[in-house]
């Protein structure tokens, strides 16, 4: 796969990940945390704000892999 195409795909994957993750986390927060206290909200948003980094690291790691050479 050409490097430019790989970077383009990776960029779209990262943007889609952030948008979808933010929507899912917000929907979950509205549905489940409406009656919770401020500490529960703080902990949820702290953890969910850091958790998206794990799949993003996987995408970035894939982007950093060297392209295979053709034989």
C-alpha positions as CSV (number, residue, x, y, z in Angstrom):
1,X,0.0,0.0,0.0
2,X,1.4,3.4,-0.9
3,X,2.5,5.5,2.1
4,X,0.3,8.4,1.1
5,X,-2.8,6.2,0.9
6,X,-2.0,4.6,4.2
7,X,-1.7,8.1,5.9
8,X,-5.0,9.2,4.3
9,X,-6.8,6.1,5.6
10,X,-5.2,6.5,9.0
11,X,-6.3,10.1,9.2
12,X,-9.9,9.2,8.4
13,X,-9.8,6.3,10.9
14,X,-8.6,8.6,13.6
15,X,-11.2,11.3,12.9
16,X,-14.0,8.7,12.8
17,X,-12.7,7.1,16.0
18,X,-12.8,10.4,17.9
19,X,-16.3,11.4,16.6
20,X,-17.9,8.0,17.2
21,X,-16.2,7.6,20.6
22,X,-17.4,11.0,21.7
23,X,-20.9,10.3,20.6
24,X,-21.1,7.0,22.3
25,X,-19.5,8.3,25.5
26,X,-21.9,11.3,25.6
27,X,-25.0,9.1,24.9
28,X,-23.9,6.7,27.6
29,X,-23.4,9.6,30.0
30,X,-26.8,11.1,29.4
31,X,-28.5,7.7,29.6
32,X,-26.8,6.3,32.7
33,X,-25.4,9.2,34.7
34,X,-28.3,11.6,34.8
35,X,-29.0,10.9,38.6
36,X,-25.3,10.5,39.6
37,X,-23.3,12.9,41.7
38,X,-20.5,15.2,40.4
39,X,-17.7,12.8,41.4
40,X,-19.2,10.0,39.3
41,X,-19.5,12.4,36.4
42,X,-15.9,13.5,36.9
43,X,-14.6,10.0,37.1
44,X,-16.6,8.8,34.1
45,X,-15.4,11.7,31.9
46,X,-11.8,11.4,33.1
47,X,-11.7,7.7,32.3
48,X,-13.6,8.0,29.0
49,X,-11.5,10.9,28.0
50,X,-8.4,8.8,28.4
51,X,-9.7,5.5,27.1
52,X,-9.9,6.6,23.4
53,X,-6.1,6.8,23.4
54,X,-5.8,2.9,23.3
55,X,-7.5,2.4,19.9
56,X,-5.8,5.6,18.6
57,X,-2.4,4.1,19.6
58,X,-3.3,1.0,17.5
59,X,-4.1,3.1,14.5
60,X,-0.9,5.2,14.9
61,X,1.2,2.0,15.4
62,X,-0.3,0.7,12.1
63,X,0.7,3.9,10.4
64,X,4.2,3.7,11.6
65,X,4.8,0.2,10.2
66,X,7.2,0.1,7.4
67,X,5.7,-0.9,4.0
68,X,6.4,-4.3,2.7
69,X,8.9,-4.6,-0.1
70,X,7.8,-6.3,-3.3
71,X,9.9,-9.3,-4.3
